[in-house]
Amino acid sequence: MFFSVVIPTYNRLPILQKCLRALENQQIKIDSAISGYEVVLVDDGSTDGTLEWLATHRQEFPHVQSFLQDHQGPAAARNLGVKSAQGETIIFIDSDLVVTENFLESHAEALGQGQQEIGSDRLFTYGSVINTCNFANPTAEPYKITDFSNAYFATGNVAIARHWLEKAGLFDTSFQLYGWEDLELGVRLKNLGLKLIKCPEAVGYHWHPPFSLQEIPQLIDKEIQRGRMGVLFYQKHPTWEVRMMIQMTWLHRLLWGILSLGGSLNERTMAPLLQWLIDQGRPQLSLEIARIFLNWYNVQGVYAAYAEMEAQK
């Protein structure tokens, strides 16, 4: 089993350095099913000197193969990574993920056990993702209830046979804005009958800076983008399941409308509370509370994009 770890990156050099070093420090058992691995890094047009830094540290990263594309987004970057990969098994992670030393071995063992149980490779493994803002030591972060995910296929930490990706058609590059390109591919993989195998031992620590009020405009813009891409997702797969995923139901509209008091609880009215929590050393709690109005922006974005789509028919 030869692994190709595909990583798209865009202007994330400081955390990318930790990401790549963690992948070089993998512990592979003598009797492992892993015959070897490579790290396929696709730079999506970074302007922070990512590839220049890698060139000067090439000896430190013997497993890394790097590729460059104009800035086209993560879907196109992952497609280029898959097409350039040498392995028959692809692992997707993000460039702000720091993995443990048994990460590859854990995916390999779960894939092998899953294949024995169902008698084929019609499956993929999904590892754990723990969110952290601890840059100095990201792997020290404990698991939290907010780290739970019920996503079927998300590219933060997943391993899958390459031929299934090719059969499904890879990522749809029409998802130009933020969100949903991986879950949309997941719908196509589910239609092919692939089974999700949880692999909690394959742990990745997803780093992000501590939340600050200065981030809010960017987060609001992401939610609006996610709403627009959610409607594109629904156009491709007009099912109730997708409507639930993208929050395009009366239930979500009612829920976030009530919780945000019809938008009265927003980035302006909640700023004093959010800043107080940050000052108390609780930036993560501050962010979770901010998600009340962020989700309201998302629902509004979904319905605005859907109305625009209907008007164009």
Backbone hydrogen bonds in HBPLUS format (Angstrom, degrees):
<---DONOR---> <-ACCEPTOR-->    atom                        ^
c    i                          cat <-CA-CA->   ^        H-A-AA   ^      H-
h    n   atom  resd res      DA  || num        DHA   H-A  angle D-A-AA Bond
n    s   type  num  typ     dist DA aas  dist angle  dist       angle   num
A0035-SER N   A0001-MET O   2.84 MM  34  5.35 153.1  1.91 121.0 130.2     1
A0003-PHE N   A0036-GLY O   3.05 MM  33  6.50 153.3  2.12 150.7 148.7     2
A0038-GLU N   A0003-PHE O   2.93 MM  35  6.35 146.3  2.05 148.4 158.8     3
A0004-SER N   A0089-THR O   2.92 MM  85  6.26 149.3  2.02 161.3 170.7     4
A0091-ILE N   A0004-SER O   2.91 MM  87  6.10 163.8  1.94 143.8 144.9     5
A0005-VAL N   A0038-GLU O   2.87 MM  33  6.20 173.2  1.87 156.9 156.7     6
A0040-VAL N   A0005-VAL O   2.72 MM  35  5.77 152.3  1.79 140.9 150.7     7
A0006-VAL N   A0091-ILE O   2.73 MM  85  6.03 148.1  1.83 157.5 168.7     8
A0093-ILE N   A0006-VAL O   3.38 MM  87  6.61 162.1  2.41 157.1 158.0     9
A0007-ILE N   A0040-VAL O   2.90 MM  33  6.13 166.9  1.91 157.5 156.8    10
A0042-VAL N   A0007-ILE O   2.89 MM  35  6.13 168.8  1.90 153.4 155.9    11
A0009-THR N   A0042-VAL O   2.94 MM  33  6.19 147.9  2.04 163.1 157.9    12
A0044-ASP N   A0009-THR O   2.86 MM  35  5.90 177.4  1.86 173.1 174.0    13
A0016-LEU N   A0012-ARG O   2.85 MM   4  5.76 153.8  1.91 161.5 167.2    14
A0017-GLN N   A0013-LEU O   3.02 MM   4  6.13 149.4  2.11 156.4 160.0    15
A0019-CYS N   A0015-ILE O   2.97 MM   4  6.27 155.0  2.03 149.0 157.0    16
A0020-LEU N   A0016-LEU O   2.87 MM   4  6.11 166.2  1.89 161.6 161.8    17
A0021-ARG N   A0017-GLN O   3.09 MM   4  6.20 158.3  2.14 143.1 149.4    18
A0022-ALA N   A0018-LYS O   3.01 MM   4  6.11 154.9  2.07 145.7 151.9    19
A0023-LEU N   A0019-CYS O   3.23 MM   4  6.54 148.3  2.34 141.6 149.9    20
A0024-GLU N   A0020-LEU O   3.03 MM   4  6.35 140.7  2.19 143.2 154.0    21
A0025-ASN N   A0021-ARG O   3.16 MM   4  6.35 128.5  2.44 138.2 150.9    22
A0025-ASN N   A0022-ALA O   3.22 MM   3  5.14 137.8  2.41  92.9 104.5    23
A0027-GLN N   A0101-GLU O   2.81 MM  74  5.51 169.8  1.82 148.7 148.5    24
A0032-SER N   A0029-LYS O   3.17 MM   3  4.84 156.2  2.23 107.3 106.1    25
A0039-VAL N   A0063-HIS O   2.81 MM  24  5.61 167.1  1.82 138.4 136.8    26
A0065-GLN N   A0039-VAL O   2.74 MM  26  6.01 163.7  1.76 165.2 165.8    27
A0041-LEU N   A0065-GLN O   2.86 MM  24  6.10 152.3  1.94 154.8 163.2    28
A0067-PHE N   A0041-LEU O   2.82 MM  26  6.20 145.3  1.93 160.8 170.4    29
A0043-ASP N   A0067-PHE O   2.78 MM  24  6.10 165.4  1.80 166.2 161.1    30
A0069-GLN N   A0043-ASP O   2.99 MM  26  6.31 154.2  2.06 175.7 171.3    31
A0053-TRP N   A0049-GLY O   2.89 MM   4  6.00 159.6  1.93 153.2 158.2    32
A0054-LEU N   A0050-THR O   3.03 MM   4  6.32 158.9  2.08 147.9 154.1    33
A0055-ALA N   A0051-LEU O   2.93 MM   4  6.07 150.4  2.02 141.4 148.9    34
A0056-THR N   A0052-GLU O   3.23 MM   4  6.53 148.9  2.33 144.0 150.9    35
A0057-HIS N   A0054-LEU O   3.12 MM   3  5.07 143.9  2.25  97.3 108.1    36
A0060-GLU N   A0057-HIS O   2.93 MM   3  5.53 145.2  2.05 118.3 128.4    37
A0061-PHE N   A0058-ARG O   3.08 MM   3  5.46 154.5  2.14 110.7 118.4    38
A0064-VAL N   A0061-PHE O   3.26 MM   3  5.59 159.5  2.31 111.5 117.4    39
A0077-ALA N   A0073-GLY O   3.19 MM   4  6.39 156.3  2.25 146.7 153.9    40
A0078-ARG N   A0074-PRO O   2.83 MM   4  5.94 161.5  1.86 151.1 154.8    41
A0079-ASN N   A0075-ALA O   3.02 MM   4  6.25 155.7  2.09 146.4 153.5    42
A0080-LEU N   A0076-ALA O   2.99 MM   4  6.22 158.8  2.04 148.0 153.0    43
A0081-GLY N   A0077-ALA O   2.95 MM   4  6.20 151.6  2.03 143.2 151.7    44
A0082-VAL N   A0078-ARG O   2.90 MM   4  6.18 158.0  1.95 153.4 157.7    45
A0083-LYS N   A0079-ASN O   2.98 MM   4  6.19 166.7  2.00 152.6 156.3    46
A0084-SER N   A0080-LEU O   2.96 MM   4  6.03 138.4  2.13 141.9 152.7    47
A0085-ALA N   A0081-GLY O   2.99 MM   4  5.94 118.7  2.38 138.5 152.8    48
A0085-ALA N   A0082-VAL O   3.25 MM   3  5.13 147.5  2.36  97.3 106.6    49
A0162-ARG N   A0088-GLU O   2.86 MM  74  5.33 172.4  1.87 137.2 139.7    50
A0090-ILE N   A0160-ILE O   2.80 MM  70  5.42 163.8  1.83 165.8 160.5    51
A0160-ILE N   A0090-ILE O   2.84 MM  70  5.42 156.8  1.89 154.2 161.9    52
A0092-PHE N   A0158-VAL O   2.82 MM  66  5.41 154.6  1.88 159.4 166.0    53
A0158-VAL N   A0092-PHE O   3.19 MM  66  5.41 156.5  2.24 144.6 151.7    54
A0097-LEU N   A0094-ASP O   3.25 MM   3  5.58 141.8  2.41 120.7 118.2    55
A0207-TRP N   A0096-ASP O   2.90 MM 111  5.61 160.9  1.93 176.9 172.2    56
A0098-VAL N   A0205-TYR O   2.96 MM 107  5.02 159.1  2.00 129.8 135.4    57
A0205-TYR N   A0098-VAL O   2.79 MM 107  5.02 166.2  1.81 134.9 139.6    58
A0100-THR N   A0203-VAL O   3.33 MM 103  6.12 147.6  2.44 162.2 162.4    59
A0103-PHE N   A0100-THR O   3.18 MM   3  5.35 154.0  2.25 117.6 116.8    60
A0106-SER N   A0102-ASN O   2.90 MM   4  5.96 152.0  1.98 149.3 156.5    61
A0107-HIS N   A0103-PHE O   3.20 MM   4  6.53 159.2  2.24 150.4 155.1    62
A0108-ALA N   A0104-LEU O   2.94 MM   4  6.18 161.3  1.97 152.6 158.3    63
A0109-GLU N   A0105-GLU O   2.97 MM   4  6.17 161.5  2.01 149.6 153.7    64
A0110-ALA N   A0106-SER O   3.04 MM   4  6.20 162.8  2.07 148.3 153.0    65
A0111-LEU N   A0107-HIS O   2.88 MM   4  6.04 158.5  1.93 151.8 157.8    66
A0112-GLY N   A0108-ALA O   2.98 MM   4  6.16 162.6  2.01 148.8 153.6    67
A0113-GLN N   A0109-GLU O   2.94 MM   4  6.13 164.7  1.97 151.2 155.2    68
A0114-GLY N   A0110-ALA O   2.92 MM   4  5.96 157.3  1.97 143.9 150.7    69
A0115-GLN N   A0111-LEU O   2.96 MM   4  6.13 156.3  2.02 148.4 154.4    70
A0116-GLN N   A0112-GLY O   3.10 MM   4  6.35 152.2  2.19 144.6 151.9    71
A0117-GLU N   A0113-GLN O   3.02 MM   4  6.25 152.7  2.09 146.3 153.6    72
A0118-ILE N   A0114-GLY O   3.06 MM   4  6.30 161.4  2.09 154.3 157.6    73
A0119-GLY N   A0115-GLN O   2.76 MM   4  5.30 129.4  2.02 134.7 146.5    74
A0123-LEU N   A0121-ASP O   2.74 MM   2  5.40 138.7  1.91 105.1  92.2    75
A0195-LYS N   A0122-ARG O   3.06 MM  73  6.42 157.6  2.11 126.1 129.7    76
A0124-PHE N   A0195-LYS O   3.02 MM  71  6.44 144.3  2.15 165.7 163.9    77
A0197-ILE N   A0124-PHE O   2.86 MM  73  5.98 153.9  1.93 164.4 168.9    78
A0125-THR N   A0159-ALA O   2.93 MM  34  5.18 150.4  2.02 145.7 153.6    79
A0159-ALA N   A0125-THR O   2.90 MM  34  5.18 157.8  1.95 145.8 152.1    80
A0126-TYR N   A0197-ILE O   2.93 MM  71  6.18 150.5  2.01 153.4 156.9    81
A0199-CYS N   A0126-TYR O   2.84 MM  73  5.44 154.8  1.90 145.6 137.7    82
A0127-GLY N   A0157-ASN O   2.96 MM  30  5.34 151.2  2.05 141.5 149.8    83
A0128-SER N   A0202-ALA O   2.99 MM  74  6.09 132.8  2.22 130.5 144.3    84
A0204-GLY N   A0128-SER O   2.93 MM  76  6.14 150.3  2.02 144.4 153.6    85
A0130-ILE N   A0204-GLY O   2.91 MM  74  6.32 160.9  1.95 157.6 164.0    86
A0206-HIS N   A0130-ILE O   2.73 MM  76  5.79 140.7  1.88 133.0 145.7    87
A0132-THR N   A0206-HIS O   2.90 MM  74  5.95 156.4  1.95 150.5 146.8    88
A0208-HIS N   A0132-THR O   2.95 MM  76  6.37 142.9  2.09 153.4 163.8    89
A0140-ALA N   A0137-ASN O   3.09 MM   3  5.76 165.0  2.11 125.0 127.9    90
A0141-GLU N   A0138-PRO O   3.33 MM   3  6.02 171.1  2.34 120.8 122.3    91
A0147-ASP N   A0144-LYS O   2.87 MM   3  5.35 159.9  1.91 114.3 121.0    92
A0148-PHE N   A0145-ILE O   3.23 MM   3  5.69 166.8  2.25 112.5 116.5    93
A0164-TRP N   A0161-ALA O   3.15 MM   3  5.79 144.2  2.29 114.8 123.5    94
A0165-LEU N   A0162-ARG O   3.05 MM   3  5.33 121.3  2.41 103.7 118.0    95
A0166-GLU N   A0162-ARG O   3.10 MM   4  6.47 159.2  2.15 153.9 160.0    96
A0167-LYS N   A0163-HIS O   2.88 MM   4  6.01 151.4  1.96 138.1 146.3    97
A0168-ALA N   A0164-TRP O   2.92 MM   4  6.06 151.4  2.01 143.1 150.3    98
A0169-GLY N   A0165-LEU O   3.02 MM   4  6.22 128.5  2.29 137.3 150.7    99
A0170-LEU N   A0165-LEU O   2.95 MM   5  5.28 155.2  2.01 156.2 152.2   100
A0169-GLY N   A0166-GLU O   3.21 MM   3  5.06 133.8  2.44  91.0 103.6   101
A0175-PHE N   A0172-ASP O   3.35 MM   3  6.28 170.3  2.36 120.9 123.1   102
A0176-GLN N   A0174-SER O   2.92 MM   2  5.43 125.0  2.23 107.9  91.6   103
A0184-GLU N   A0180-TRP O   2.90 MM   4  5.92 151.2  1.99 152.7 159.9   104
A0185-LEU N   A0181-GLU O   3.37 MM   4  6.46 154.8  2.44 129.9 135.5   105
A0186-GLY N   A0182-ASP O   2.95 MM   4  6.23 144.2  2.08 138.6 149.7   106
A0187-VAL N   A0183-LEU O   3.08 MM   4  6.46 138.6  2.26 140.9 149.4   107
A0187-VAL N   A0184-GLU O   3.16 MM   3  5.25 127.7  2.45  96.7 109.0   108
A0188-ARG N   A0184-GLU O   3.43 MM   4  6.86 154.9  2.50 144.1 149.4   109
A0189-LEU N   A0185-LEU O   2.94 MM   4  6.29 151.0  2.03 150.2 159.3   110
A0190-LYS N   A0186-GLY O   2.83 MM   4  6.04 153.2  1.90 147.6 155.0   111
A0191-ASN N   A0187-VAL O   2.98 MM   4  6.23 149.4  2.08 143.5 151.7   112
A0192-LEU N   A0189-LEU O   3.06 MM   3  5.03 135.6  2.26  94.2 107.0   113
A0194-LEU N   A0189-LEU O   3.26 MM   5  5.88 170.6  2.27 149.1 147.1   114
A0193-GLY N   A0190-LYS O   2.89 MM   3  5.03 155.3  1.95 104.7 112.5   115
A0202-ALA N   A0199-CYS O   3.09 MM   3  5.84 157.6  2.14 122.6 128.2   116
A0215-GLU N   A0212-SER O   3.05 MM   3  5.68 158.1  2.10 116.4 122.6   117
A0216-ILE N   A0213-LEU O   3.15 MM   3  5.49 153.6  2.22 109.6 116.8   118
A0218-GLN N   A0215-GLU O   3.01 MM   3  5.51 117.8  2.41 114.4 129.0   119
A0219-LEU N   A0215-GLU O   2.98 MM   4  6.20 157.4  2.03 154.0 161.2   120
A0220-ILE N   A0216-ILE O   2.84 MM   4  6.04 158.9  1.88 161.5 166.5   121
A0221-ASP N   A0217-PRO O   3.03 MM   4  6.23 159.1  2.07 143.9 149.6   122
A0222-LYS N   A0218-GLN O   2.95 MM   4  6.24 151.4  2.04 145.3 153.2   123
A0223-GLU N   A0219-LEU O   3.03 MM   4  6.31 153.1  2.10 145.7 152.3   124
A0224-ILE N   A0220-ILE O   3.01 MM   4  6.35 155.6  2.08 152.2 158.6   125
A0225-GLN N   A0221-ASP O   2.90 MM   4  6.15 159.7  1.94 149.4 155.4   126
A0226-ARG N   A0222-LYS O   2.75 MM   4  5.95 158.0  1.80 148.7 155.4   127
A0227-GLY N   A0223-GLU O   2.94 MM   4  6.16 143.4  2.07 139.0 148.5   128
A0228-ARG N   A0224-ILE O   3.09 MM   4  6.46 153.6  2.16 146.4 152.5   129
A0229-MET N   A0225-GLN O   2.90 MM   4  6.23 164.4  1.92 159.4 163.5   130
A0230-GLY N   A0226-ARG O   2.82 MM   4  5.86 136.3  2.01 135.1 147.6   131
A0231-VAL N   A0227-GLY O   3.20 MM   4  6.53 145.5  2.33 143.2 150.0   132
A0232-LEU N   A0228-ARG O   3.28 MM   4  6.69 151.5  2.36 141.3 148.8   133
A0233-PHE N   A0229-MET O   2.91 MM   4  6.17 153.6  1.98 145.1 152.5   134
A0234-TYR N   A0230-GLY O   2.91 MM   4  6.24 152.7  1.99 144.7 151.9   135
A0235-GLN N   A0231-VAL O   2.84 MM   4  6.14 146.7  1.95 145.9 155.3   136
A0236-LYS N   A0232-LEU O   3.17 MM   4  6.48 150.4  2.26 146.6 153.0   137
A0237-HIS N   A0233-PHE O   2.99 MM   4  6.25 145.7  2.11 144.1 154.6   138
A0239-THR N   A0237-HIS O   2.77 MM   2  5.72 131.9  2.00 114.6  99.0   139
A0243-ARG N   A0239-THR O   3.09 MM   4  6.42 156.9  2.15 145.1 152.0   140
A0244-MET N   A0240-TRP O   2.95 MM   4  6.23 152.6  2.03 151.4 157.8   141
A0245-MET N   A0241-GLU O   3.06 MM   4  6.33 152.6  2.13 141.7 149.6   142
A0246-ILE N   A0242-VAL O   2.92 MM   4  6.17 160.4  1.96 158.9 162.1   143
A0248-MET N   A0243-ARG O   2.88 MM   5  4.97 152.9  1.96 150.7 153.0   144
A0247-GLN N   A0244-MET O   3.31 MM   3  5.05 155.6  2.37  96.5 103.6   145
A0253-ARG N   A0249-THR O   3.10 MM   4  6.37 163.0  2.13 150.6 155.9   146
A0254-LEU N   A0250-TRP O   2.83 MM   4  5.95 157.3  1.88 146.9 152.9   147
A0255-LEU N   A0251-LEU O   2.80 MM   4  5.95 165.1  1.82 150.1 155.0   148
A0256-TRP N   A0252-HIS O   3.01 MM   4  6.02 169.5  2.02 151.9 152.9   149
A0257-GLY N   A0253-ARG O   3.03 MM   4  5.78 136.9  2.23 128.5 140.9   150
A0258-ILE N   A0254-LEU O   2.88 MM   4  6.00 155.0  1.94 148.0 153.5   151
A0259-LEU N   A0255-LEU O   2.94 MM   4  6.19 173.3  1.94 154.9 157.0   152
A0260-SER N   A0256-TRP O   3.01 MM   4  5.81 147.7  2.12 130.9 138.9   153
A0262-GLY N   A0257-GLY O   2.59 MM   5  4.61 167.6  1.60 153.5 154.6   154
A0261-LEU N   A0258-ILE O   2.97 MM   3  4.87 156.9  2.03 103.4 110.3   155
A0263-GLY N   A0260-SER O   3.02 MM   3  5.01 128.1  2.30  95.1 109.6   156
A0265-LEU N   A0260-SER O   2.87 MM   5  4.84 175.4  1.87 144.8 143.5   157
A0264-SER N   A0261-LEU O   3.15 MM   3  5.22 160.8  2.19 103.9 109.8   158
A0270-MET N   A0266-ASN O   2.96 MM   4  5.78 155.1  2.02 155.3 161.1   159
A0274-LEU N   A0270-MET O   2.99 MM   4  6.19 171.4  1.99 164.6 167.4   160
A0275-GLN N   A0271-ALA O   2.88 MM   4  5.96 164.7  1.91 156.1 160.0   161
A0276-TRP N   A0272-PRO O   2.95 MM   4  6.09 152.2  2.03 143.5 151.5   162
A0277-LEU N   A0273-LEU O   3.02 MM   4  6.30 159.5  2.06 153.8 158.1   163
A0278-ILE N   A0274-LEU O   3.06 MM   4  6.33 155.3  2.13 145.1 152.1   164
A0279-ASP N   A0275-GLN O   2.86 MM   4  6.11 158.6  1.91 150.2 156.0   165
A0280-GLN N   A0276-TRP O   2.98 MM   4  6.23 132.0  2.22 138.7 151.8   166
A0280-GLN N   A0277-LEU O   3.11 MM   3  4.97 129.0  2.39  90.8 104.7   167
A0282-ARG N   A0277-LEU O   2.82 MM   5  5.14 156.0  1.88 152.4 150.6   168
A0281-GLY N   A0278-ILE O   2.98 MM   3  5.18 157.8  2.03 111.4 115.0   169
A0286-SER N   A0282-ARG O   3.05 MM   4  6.28 157.4  2.10 150.9 157.9   170
A0287-LEU N   A0283-PRO O   2.94 MM   4  6.20 151.2  2.02 144.4 151.4   171
A0288-GLU N   A0284-GLN O   2.98 MM   4  6.30 156.8  2.03 147.4 153.5   172
A0289-ILE N   A0285-LEU O   3.03 MM   4  6.30 154.0  2.10 150.5 156.6   173
A0290-ALA N   A0286-SER O   2.97 MM   4  6.22 152.0  2.05 143.1 151.7   174
A0291-ARG N   A0287-LEU O   3.05 MM   4  6.34 129.2  2.31 142.3 155.3   175
A0291-ARG N   A0288-GLU O   3.27 MM   3  5.20 137.1  2.47  90.8 102.3   176
A0292-ILE N   A0289-ILE O   3.05 MM   3  5.78 165.4  2.07 118.5 123.1   177
A0294-LEU N   A0290-ALA O   3.06 MM   4  6.27 154.0  2.13 146.9 154.3   178
A0295-ASN N   A0291-ARG O   2.87 MM   4  5.69 158.9  1.92 136.5 140.5   179
A0297-TYR N   A0293-PHE O   3.02 MM   4  6.31 152.1  2.10 144.4 150.6   180
A0298-ASN N   A0294-LEU O   2.99 MM   4  6.31 149.7  2.09 142.5 151.4   181
A0299-VAL N   A0295-ASN O   2.92 MM   4  6.20 163.1  1.95 152.6 155.3   182
A0300-GLN N   A0296-TRP O   2.99 MM   4  6.17 161.7  2.03 147.3 152.7   183
A0301-GLY N   A0297-TYR O   2.84 MM   4  6.03 151.7  1.92 143.9 152.3   184
A0302-VAL N   A0298-ASN O   2.89 MM   4  6.21 152.1  1.97 151.4 158.8   185
A0303-TYR N   A0299-VAL O   3.11 MM   4  6.39 170.0  2.12 155.4 156.0   186
A0304-ALA N   A0300-GLN O   2.92 MM   4  6.05 152.6  1.99 147.9 156.2   187
A0305-ALA N   A0301-GLY O   2.99 MM   4  6.05 161.4  2.03 145.5 150.5   188
A0306-TYR N   A0302-VAL O   2.88 MM   4  6.10 151.8  1.96 147.3 156.2   189
A0307-ALA N   A0303-TYR O   2.95 MM   4  6.04 157.5  2.00 141.6 147.1   190
A0308-GLU N   A0304-ALA O   3.04 MM   4  6.24 151.6  2.12 141.9 149.8   191
A0309-MET N   A0305-ALA O   2.94 MM   4  6.18 152.4  2.01 143.5 151.0   192
A0310-GLU N   A0306-TYR O   2.92 MM   4  6.19 160.0  1.96 151.0 156.0   193
A0311-ALA N   A0307-ALA O   2.97 MM   4  6.12 150.3  2.06 142.7 150.7   194
A0312-GLN N   A0308-GLU O   3.21 MM   4  6.40 132.9  2.44 138.9 149.8   195
A0312-GLN N   A0309-MET O   3.19 MM   3  5.28 136.4  2.39  97.5 109.1   196
A0313-LYS N   A0310-GLU O   3.24 MM   3  5.41 159.1  2.29 103.8 110.2   197
